[in-house]
Amino acid sequence: MNLSPHYLIKILEQSGFMLKRSEGSHQLYYNPATNKTVIVPFHGGKDMKKGTFLAVLKQAGIDKNGLD
C-alpha cells in the first residue's frame, strides 16, 4: 500500500476535499458536501505511518477497502 501523503491527498481530492489552508507541516482539507475536515501531516515527503494514513481516511469517511 502506498502510504505517501501525495497519494492520500489525491484520494481526498477525488472524494471532493479541497485544500483549505496549509500551516507548517500540516495541510487542512475540507469537503463542503459532507462538512468534514481532515488534517494531513506532510513531513518532507516521508511516508506516513499506516495507522495515521488509515485514521485520516476514516475521519474523511472513505472506505479503505476501495483502495488498491
MIFI-741203 format. One line per field, with one value per residue (C-alpha): residue number from 1; x, y, z. Coordinates in nm, 4 decimals. Example, Ala and Ser with C-alpha at 12.3 -4.5 7.8 and 13.67 -1.06 7.14 Angstrom:
BEGIN
num: (1 | 2)
xx: (1.2300 | 1.3670)
yy: (-0.4500 | -0.1060)
zz: (0.7800 | 0.7140)
END
This chain:
BEGIN
num: (1 | 2 | 3 | 4 | 5 | 6 | 7 | 8 | 9 | 10 | 11 | 12 | 13 | 14 | 15 | 16 | 17 | 18 | 19 | 20 | 21 | 22 | 23 | 24 | 25 | 26 | 27 | 28 | 29 | 30 | 31 | 32 | 33 | 34 | 35 | 36 | 37 | 38 | 39 | 40 | 41 | 42 | 43 | 44 | 45 | 46 | 47 | 48 | 49 | 50 | 51 | 52 | 53 | 54 | 55 | 56 | 57 | 58 | 59 | 60 | 61 | 62 | 63 | 64 | 65 | 66 | 67 | 68)
xx: (0.0000 | 0.1285 | 0.1490 | 0.2763 | 0.0937 | 0.0727 | -0.1311 | -0.3598 | -0.4188 | -0.5047 | -0.7641 | -0.9102 | -0.9353 | -1.1106 | -1.3621 | -1.4415 | -1.1974 | -1.0114 | -0.7154 | -0.8423 | -0.5081 | -0.1547 | 0.0269 | 0.3764 | 0.3954 | 0.0187 | -0.2417 | -0.6097 | -0.8589 | -1.2328 | -1.5256 | -1.8217 | -2.0624 | -2.0053 | -1.8887 | -1.5865 | -1.2366 | -0.9217 | -0.5598 | -0.2864 | 0.0634 | 0.3207 | 0.6754 | 0.9283 | 0.7969 | 0.8335 | 0.5781 | 0.3150 | 0.2674 | -0.0042 | -0.2187 | -0.2078 | -0.2924 | -0.5922 | -0.7073 | -0.7220 | -0.9218 | -1.1621 | -1.2083 | -1.2825 | -1.5400 | -1.3507 | -1.3530 | -1.0016 | -1.1164 | -1.1782 | -0.8078 | -0.5506)
yy: (0.0000 | 0.3439 | 0.5500 | 0.8778 | 1.1995 | 1.2792 | 0.9620 | 1.0419 | 1.3939 | 1.2521 | 1.0226 | 1.3110 | 1.5392 | 1.2662 | 1.2426 | 1.6139 | 1.7523 | 2.0729 | 2.2409 | 2.4960 | 2.6010 | 2.4884 | 2.5603 | 2.4319 | 2.0618 | 2.0002 | 2.0636 | 2.1060 | 1.9655 | 2.0395 | 1.8767 | 2.1164 | 1.8370 | 1.6324 | 1.9229 | 1.7181 | 1.8469 | 1.6340 | 1.7215 | 1.5620 | 1.5584 | 1.6410 | 1.5909 | 1.6404 | 1.3753 | 1.0929 | 0.8142 | 0.8240 | 0.5504 | 0.3071 | 0.3862 | 0.7587 | 0.7049 | 0.4847 | 0.7233 | 1.0149 | 0.8005 | 0.7043 | 1.0677 | 1.1553 | 0.8766 | 0.6932 | 0.3127 | 0.1680 | -0.1459 | 0.0529 | 0.1367 | -0.0694)
zz: (0.0000 | -0.0924 | 0.2283 | 0.0845 | 0.1707 | -0.2028 | -0.2573 | 0.0376 | -0.0933 | -0.4366 | -0.2751 | -0.0734 | -0.3766 | -0.5774 | -0.2922 | -0.3040 | -0.0469 | -0.1213 | 0.0415 | 0.2897 | 0.4387 | 0.4969 | 0.8189 | 0.8813 | 0.8075 | 0.8088 | 0.5425 | 0.6228 | 0.3708 | 0.3752 | 0.1968 | 0.1656 | 0.0666 | 0.3830 | 0.6027 | 0.7127 | 0.7770 | 0.7903 | 0.8607 | 0.6520 | 0.8039 | 0.5380 | 0.6668 | 0.3901 | 0.1528 | 0.4060 | 0.4020 | 0.6730 | 0.9293 | 0.8280 | 1.1325 | 1.0606 | 0.6937 | 0.7806 | 1.0556 | 0.8106 | 0.5660 | 0.8456 | 0.9505 | 0.5880 | 0.5630 | 0.2878 | 0.2820 | 0.2843 | 0.1004 | -0.2183 | -0.2480 | -0.4314)
END
